[in-house]
Amino acid sequence: MAERVLFNITEEIVRKLGPLAAQEIALCIKVERGGNRICEWTRHVSFDKEFDLSLPCAERLRTLVLLQGGEMDGGAWESICRDFRRLCVLVLGHFRIEEVPPLIEKLRHLKYLDLSNNDMKALPNSVTNLVNLQVLKLNGCRYLKELPRGINKLINLRHLDVGCSLDFNPCKSLEYMPRGIGKLTSLQTLSCFVVAKNRSPKSKMVGGLDELSRLNELRGSQEIRVKGYERDSCISEFEGAKLEDKRYLQSLAIIWGDMYFDTDMDSYIDTDTDMDSDIDLYDKMLQSLQPNSSLQDLVVVYYRGMRFPSWLSDLSNLVRIRLVGCTRLEHIPPLDGIPNLEELEIISMGNLEYIDSEGVGGKEVSKFFPSLKELTIFECPRLKGWWKKSRGEMKDDSDESTVEEELIMLSFPCLSSLTIIECPNLTSMPLFPTLDEGLYLINTSSMPLQQTMKMKPPVYSSSFIRPLSNLKKLDIFAIDDMESLPEVGLQNLSSLQQLGIRYCKRLESLPLHGQGMPSLQQLFIDGCPRLKSLSESKSQGMIPYLPSLQQLTIRYCSEELSRGWGKESEEVWPNIKHIPNIRIDGYYIQKEGRESIRSLEDEFLIYNAAEKVILQKFRADNEDERLEIVVITSLFFFYPSIEDLESLPEIGLQNLSSLQLQSIWECPRLKSLPLPHQGMHSLQKLEIRNCGDLKFLPRGVSHLPFLQKLEINGCSG
């Protein structure tokens, strides 16, 4: 692992310091453990264990890389600054450094300084005396509030990395950029420019966005984080950034306010709610930030204007567009003509009703999103369709349904993956017959899917490909308007490998066809209470023969779909006996190709209806039958109670050698729990709750070597 981290660091050093560094560092840098291989000729050292800075070659070292992390005390800093005077490369990431001493100016040969992921709030101004410095890495320093005021003295600086929000490593406390940073005209990397929230009383130290004016060598990725703006001067300041002159920039992210990624919500969160006024000003600000036409990646987050500038449609080299949390936008400029656009993400747009305001009229099929491969639309609750139908497009002799058909006839020519989540009103959009990776629909309308499945070949086409015939994965979750899927559409899914349908409460018909789905390997049906069958005809029974199926899981569906899956069913069993894993309502009918009597590997929920089957299994003397229950890791007699359970067989419990948790709740007639003297050697937790007739501590509890917690509540003893 350390060698891999070191390789990444070395690779970056070589890339940013150029060919001379490539010659020297790539050949000489080594991982030294404990200093045992260090001699007076060593020039490049890295430690991946506890480091010892009393080195015989300290004064001659050119590279010092400390990989382990931990804490740096003042003595270590003093030793580095005093004894390692010829260092060119110093890497001290993840050391929880709270203060960088002014002594660092002694390292006047430094070209590469990495202080990323530390805890300092500021850097000493003496850093600006490191006039040979070419690379300064500060990404992930979450408490860093400001950069040195005299940063313009670092005349050789090429790369200043303060992280960025979209890479989840920002200096999120950074309040502003220092005035004069725009004089560093050799800068090639400035990962993030922070527009200050409040200018006074630091206005003399604060650099505005127009500091970017002369930084035309910037390349790679650039993030602009607008924490605030001056109403009287922001337009001229934003225009002064002259982004249109940054021809080497490949990626641009413009973020209003502060943001962070909430892993629990799986979404971006805006922490600044004070920037909701000045709608017209927002429109002008974004208009003035027009990038160079060579840009490939554009991200706009929390833009609060009502209109998006028209220049978006003119960025002909864009490959990826991501729009997040632009809550006032009602539509977006046309994007279908951008020739190289491959990825489009539209996320958390609360007011968006239509994606394209211009309507379908005049769209050429051959030029409609010619390169788009991935499309994600997430959390757009008011989104109704792709185009807003204008009255000019409505012909006098056409009814509304005819116009609707015309609007949806355009299709994405090469779309590979489509995700639509939390867009319940989206009923009309271009069709997507070419999908070959995944289709994920969660809490949205089924109409676009239905329309795509029903596509017919044009009369003029001789090379028509059946819709969705190359699709590999289809996930449908919480689709309320779906009562069935068309049989002809399902028959076309010849490449489908995984099908999941969950919580579609109105789904009544799913006519699967064995010959039409030869590649299906996994089938999950969950929470569809009206669904009674998975076949197109009664002659096939509940499910057709699916030759490649490896896993069949059904739960929380109708009673008809939950019964009759066993070997005794003459209609069903011949069609499913080849499936290695069959799990119905939490119980395995077949597991890893072996017939199983309601066994469950990870968790064993026992309800009163199954109690006799389970206890018979516990008492089994057959070695093969016992094998199926010794792998249980969690045994749970759960509410509703097993009212007639008075005891458990000791010989059955003795077989549960892997059991870690045993919980028995709401068994009012339970009188004894004879824990075995041996066999349950993995048990760590035992819970007994509301078993009123249990009067004594379970016999054998003292023979459980790894028991960590014993909890007994609501018992009479």
N, C-alpha and C positions, 0 to 999 in steps of 0.2 A: 504493500500500500504506500509506504513512504517513498519507494523508488518511483511509483507512478506519479505521486504528487510532485516529486523533484523533477521528473521528466517534464511535466506540464509547466513548471516554473522556468526550467531551462529553455523550453521551447519558446515561451513568451519573451524571455530576456533576449534570446537570439533574434527573435522577430523584431523587437523594438529597438535594440541597440545596433543592429546591422551586421554585415558580413564579418567584420573584425572580431566581434564578440562570438560569432558563430565558429570561427576558427579556433578561438582559445577556449571558450567555456564548454562548448559541446564536447571537446576532446578531454578536458581536464576535470570537470566537476565530478565529485565522487560523494557517496554516502559513507561518512566515517562514523564509526560507533565507538564512543568513549575515547576518541583521540589516539587509539593504539596504532593507527597507520599514518599519523601525521608526523611530518619531519620538516626540516627547515626549507625544503624545496617545494612544499605544498603551497599552492596558491588559491585553491578553491575548496571550501569545506562546507558540508551540511551535516547537521545533527538531527536524528530522528528519535533520540532518547534524551535523557537529561544531559545538558551540555556543560562542558568545562571550558571556560574561556581562558584558562592559563595555558596557552599554546606556545610552543617554541617558535612558531612561524608567524605569530600574530602581526608583527609589524610589516610582514611581506604579503599578507593575505590580500587577495583581490575580491574574493566572494565569500560571504558568510550567510548561510541559509539555515534558520532555525525552524524546524517543522513541527515540533512536538506540541507547542502551545503550553499554556500554564501562566505563570506570573513572572514579570520582570521587576526586580527591585532596583533601587538606585545604584547599588554597587555594580550590577551587571551593565547598566547603561554607562557608568563612569569607565568601566573596563573597556567597553567597546570604543567609546569616544577617545580614550587615552592611548590604548594599545594597538588599535586597528586603523591607523591613520591612512593607510593606502587602499582602503576598501573602495571598490567601484560598485559592488552590488551588496545590498543589505536587505534581507527579508526577515521580518519579525511579525508575522501574522498570527492572530488568535492568541495573543499573550496578555489580554486584559490590561494593556498599558493605559494608565490614566493620565500620565503626563510625560511628554517628551522633553528632555532637558535642553536648555540652550547650548550645552556643550556639543550638540550634534553638528554645529557649524565647523568643528574640528575635522570632520570627515570631508574635507574639501574636494576629494577626488570622486566622491559618489556620483554615479550616473543613474543608478537604479535604486530607488528606495520604496520598499513595500511595507506599509504599516496598516494593512487592511485588517478589518474585524477586531479593532481594539476599542478602548473606552475613553479616549481623551476627548475633551470638549473643544480644544483648540491646539494649534501648533505654535511653537515659539517663533517669533519673527526672525530669529537667527537662522531658521531654515532657508530664508531667502538669500543667505550668503553662500549656499551650495550652488555656485554659478555653473558648475559642470553637470548639474542634474538634468537628465533627459526624461526620466520616467518617475512619476510620483503616484503611488497607488494608495488610496484611502477608502476604497469601497467597503461597505459594511460597518463603518465607524458610526454607529447609530446615535452617539451623543455629540458628535462633532457639530459645532454651531457656526464656525467661521473659519475661513482660510486666512493665511498670513496677509497682512495689509500690503506689504511690499512685494507681493508675488511677481510683479512685473520685472523684478530684478533677475528672475530665473530665465535669462535670455536664451538658454539652450533647451528649455523644457519643450518636449515634443508630445508627451502623453500625460494628461492629468485625469485620473480615474477616481471619481467620487461615487461610483455605483449608479444604479438607476432603479426606479420602482419596478419596472417590468421584469428585471432580472432578480427581484427580491433581495437586492443587496445595497439599498440606497444609504447615503448619509442623511437619514430622514429628518434630523434636527437642523440641518444646514439652513441658515436663514437668508443668506444673500451671497452674491459673488463680489469679491473686492474690486473697487475701482482700479482701473489700470490693467486688468487681466486681458483686455483687448489689445494690449501692446505686444503680447506674446504671439507674434504673427507666424511663428514656426509651429504652433500647436497643430497636431494632427488628430489628437484625441482630447475631447472635453466631454466626458460621458453625460454630464448633466449641468445645465445652467439654471440657477434658482433666481427667479424674479422676486424681489423682496416683498414681504407683506406690508411692512411699515418702514418708510424711509427715514423719518426723523426719530430720534436725534442722530442717527448714524448716517444721514444722507451723504455726508462728505466721503464716507468710506464705502458707500454702496455703489456698485456698478450696475447700470441699467442694461436692458437686453441689447441696446445698440453697441455694447462692447463687442458683440459678435461681428460687427461690420467688416473688420479687416481680417478676420480669421478664416480666410478662404482656403486654407490647406486642410481644414477639418474633414475627416473621413470616417467611415464606419458608422457607428450609431451615435445619435445626439438626442438627449432628452431635454425638453424645456419645461420646467415646473413653475407654473405661474401661481405663486402664493398670494400675490396682491398686485395692485397697479395704481398708478396716479391718474385720476380721471382726466386731468388737464394735459398730460404729456404722454400718455401711454401709446397713443396711435403713432406719433412721430417716433417714439422709442422703438416700437415693434417694427415699424417700417425700416428704421435704421439698422435692424439686425441683418437686413439684406440676405435672407435665406436663399433667395433665388440665385445668388452668386456662389453658393456652396455646391459646386458641381461634383465633388468627390463624396459627399454624404450619401450613404446607402439607406440608412434608416433614420426616421424622425418620429419622436413621440412628443406630443404636446399635451400636458396634464394641467388642468386647472385645480387649484386647491391641493390638499395633501391626500394621499391615498395609501392604503395598505391592503394586502390580500388576507382575507379572513378564511382560514382553512376550515373552520366549522361551517360557515355559510357557503364555502366554495365560490366566493365572489369577491370583487374589489369593493372596498368601503371608502367613502369620501368622508374625511374628518372635518372638513371646512364647510360651514353653512352660511358664511357671511358674505358670499360673493354672488348672491342671487339677483341683484338689481342690474341696471344698465344693460338691458338686452341688446339694444342697438349697438352699444359699445363693444359687446362681445362679437357681434357680426363683423364690425370693422377691424377688431384685433385679429381675428382669425384670417380675414381677408388679407391683412398686411403680412401674414406669415407664409405667403406662398413660397413653396420650396422649388428647387431646381427640377427640371423635367427628368433628370436622370435618377431621381429618387426611386427606390425599389420597395420600401416598407414604410407605411404610414400608420401611426396610432394616435387617436384623439380620444382623450378621456375627460369626462365631466365638463365638456363644453356646454355653456348655458345659453347660447344663442338660439334663435328660432330658425335660422337659415344656414346652410352650409355653403361656403363659397364655390363658385362655378369652376374654379381652377382644379378642383378634385378630379373632374372628368377629363382634364387635359394632361394629367400626369401619365403619359403613355407607357412609361417603363415600370409602373407599379406592379409588383408581384403579390403583395400582401396588403390588405387594408383591415384595420381593427378599430371599430367605433364602440366606445364603452361609456355608458352612463350619461349620454347627451340627452337629458330628459325633456328638453323643450322642442327638439326636432320633431316635425310632423312628417317630413319626407327627406330624401337624400337625392343629390344630383345623380343623373344617369351614370351608371358605372359599367353598363353592358358593353360599351365600345372600347374599353381599355384592353388592348390586345394581349398583354402579358399577365394579366391578373389571374393568379392561381388560388389564392386564399382570401375569403371574405368572412369577417366575424362582425355581427351586429348584436351587441349585448346591453341589456338593461336600458332600453330606450322606452320610457314609460309613456310618451306621447306619440310615438311613431304609429301612424295609421297606414301609410303606404310607403314602400321602399323607393319607388320611382314615381316622381310627380308628373312626368311627361306623358304617361300613357303608352299603350302598346302600338299606337299608330306609327307606321313607317319603320318598324323594327325589321331588320333583315336577319333571317334565320342564320345565315352563314357568318354574320358578324356579332351574334349575340353571345356574350361571354365566351369567346372562342377558346380560352385557356383555363377557365375556372375548374378547379379540381376539388376544393374543400369549401363548404358553406356551412356556417354556424349561425343560427338565429336563436338567441336566448333571452328570455324574460322581457318580451315585448307584448304586454297584455292587451293593448289596443290595436295591434297590427291586424288589419283585415285582409290585405292582399298585396300583391307585388305592385300593381298599377292602380291608380285611381281613375275610374272611367269618367271621362268628361263627356258632356252632352254633344260636343262636336263629333265625338267618335260614334255616337249612337245614331244608327240609321233610322229613318222614319219608318221603314217597312220591316224593321227587325224588332222582335221582342227582347226582353232583358236576358232570357236564357240563352238566346243565340249569341248575343254580344259576349256573355260570360264564356261560352265555348270558344269564341275567337280569342279571348284574352289569355286562355290557358294553353292554347295550341303551341306557343313557343316553348322550346325545351332547351335545357343546358346540354350542349353537345358533347362535353367530356367530363362532366361532374363525377367524382369518384366517391366522395363521402358527404353525407348530409346529416346535420343535427338540428332539430327544432325542439326547443324546450320552453315550456311555460308561455305559449302563444295560443291561447284557447280560441281566438277569433280568426286565426289565419286559415281561410277557406280557399283562397285562390292564389296560385303562384305558377311560374313556369314548371313544366314537367321535368322529371329526372330519370329517364329510362336507362341511362348509361352507368348508373352507380355500380361499382365493383368492389368497394371496401365495406362500408357500413352505412346503414340508415337507422337513425335513432330518433324516435318520436315520443316526447313526454308531455302530457297535458297540452295537447294541441288538437287540431281537427284532423280527421282521417281523410277528408275530401281530396287533398293533393295526392295522397297515396292511392286512393281509389281511382282517381282520374288517370294517374300514370299507369296503373295496372291494366286499365281498359283501353290503352292506346291501340290504335289500329294502323296498319301500314298505309302510307299515302299511295294513291293510285299511280303516282309517277315514280315511285321508288322501287328499285329491284334489290336493294341491299338492306332491307329493314331488319333490325335486330330486335328480337322479342324484348319488351320492357323488363328491366331488372333481371335479365337472364344471367348476368355476371355478378350479381350481388352475393356477398359472402356472409354478411351478418345483418339481421333485422331485429331490432328491439323496439317494442311498442309498449308504452307504459301510460296508464291512466288516460286513455282516449275515450271520452264520454259519448261521442256521437257514432261510435263504430258498433254496428250490430252484426256485420259479417264482412268478409273479404271475398272478392270475386274469385270464383273457382278457376276461371281462365287465367287470372293473374297469378294465383298460387302455382298453377301448373308450369308457369314460365320460370320459376325460381330454381333452375337446374343447377346453379352453382352454390346455392345457399348452404352454409355449413352450420350456422347457429340461428335459431329462431326463439325469441323470448316474447311472450305476451303476458303482461301483468296488469292487474287491477283495471281491466276493461269491463265495467259492470254490466254494460248492455250487450256485450258480445254473445251471440246465440249460435253463430255458424262459423266454422273454420274447416272448410272442405279440403283437407290435405289430400294430395294425390301422390302415391308412391312413385309412379313412373316419372312424374314431373319434378320430384325432389330427390334425385339419386345421391346427392352429396351431403344431405343433412346429417350432422353428427350430434348436435345437442338441441333438445326441444324442452323449453320451460313454459309451463302454463300455470299462472298463479293469480288467484283472486278474480276469477271470472265466473260468478255464481250462476249465470244463465246458460253457460256452455255445457252441452250434454254429449257432444261427440266431436271427434277430430277427423272424421272421414266424410267423403262425398256421398256415400250411399250406405244403406243399412246392410247390404251384402258384405261389406268390408268390416263390419263390426264397429267398435269405437274408434279404431285407428287403422290406417292402411299399413301395409308392409313397407317400411322405409329401410332400404338395404344397408345404408351406412350409419344408421343411428347408433350412438354409443351411450347416450345418457338421456333418459326420459324422466322429467320431474313434473308432477302435477300436485297442486294443493289449493285448498280453499275454492274449489269449484263446485258444481252441482253434485247432488248425491249420485246421480246416474254416472257421472264421469269419475267418481271416486270408488266405485265398486266394480267387481268382476275382472280384476287384472291378474288373478292368480292362474296357476296351472290348470285349475279345474274348469276354466272358461274355454270351451272348445272353439268359440268364435274369435276370441282375442289372442289367446296364447300363441297360436301358430304365427301371428304377425309380430309378436314382440319377444319371443323366446331367444332371439339372436342378440338382443340388446343387453350389454353387460351390466348396466346400472339402471334400475327402474325404481323410482322412489315416489310413492303415492301418499299424500298427506303426512309426510314425515317418516314414513316407514319404508324400508327397502323390500320390494318384492324380489329383486335380484340385485346382488352386489358383486362386482368384479366377476361376473359370469356365473356366480354360485347362487342357487336358490336360497332365500333367506326368510325366516319367519319373524317378521317385524323387528329386525335388529337395526340399531342406529349407532354409527361409530362415535360421533362426537358428543351427542346429547341424547339422553333416553328419557323422553317425557311419557309417563305412564298415566293414562286416564282409566277410570273404572271399567270402561268397556273392554279394555285390553288386558285387564289384570290377570285373568285366568291363563291367557296365552303366555304372558310373561312368566308367571310363576311356574308353569309347566316347563318352560325353557330353562329356568333356573335349576329345576330338579333333574334336568336331562343328564343321563349317565353316559350318553354317546359322546366320545371325545371330539368328533367333528362339530357337533352341535354346541358343545361348550366353547369351542374356539371362537364362535361368532359373538360371544358376549364378553369374553375377557378383554376385548379392546375398548370397551365402553369407558369413557373418561368422565362422564357426568350422568349420574342417576338421579332422577327427579320425579318423585311422586307428587303430582301437582294438583291444585284446585282445578275443576271440581273434585271433591274428595273420593277416595276409594272407601266407601262406607263399610264394606264387609271385610276389609283387610285387618286381621288380628296379629299376624306375624309374618316374617319372611324366613324362608328356609336357609339354614346356616350353610348347607352344602352349596346352595346357589350363590350366596354372597362370597363364599370362599373362592369361586371362580373368577371374581372381578379383580384380577391382579393389577389392572391399569387404572382402576377407579380413583379419581382425585377429589370429586365432590359428590356427596350424597345428601340430598335434601328430601325430607318427608314432611309434607304439609297436609293439614286438614284430613287426617285419617282418624276419626273419633273412636274406633274400636281397636286400634292398635295397642296391644298389651305387652309385647316383647319384641326386642330387636337383638337377636343373638349374634353379635358380631363374632366372626371366626377368630380362632387363635392364630391362624396364619392364612395367607392368601391375599388379604387386602393391604398389602405393604406399601401401596402408593397413595392411600387416602390421606388428604391434607385438611379437608373441611367436612364437618358433619353438622347438619342443621335438622332440628326436629321442632315443628311448630304446630300448636293447636291439635295435639293428639291426647285427648282428655283422659283416656284409660291407661296411658303409659305412666307407671308409678315408680319405675326404677331406672337408674342410669343404665344405658345399654351394656349388657354383659360382654366382656372382651375388649372394652374401649382401651384398656391399659396395654393391649397387645398391638396397637397401631403405631408403628415407630415414627411415622412422619406426620402425624396429626398435629396441625397448628392451631385449629380453631374448632371448638365444640360449642354449639349454640342450641339451647333448649328453652323454648318459650311456650306458654299456654298448655303445659302438661300438669297432671295432678300430683306427680311425685315431687 
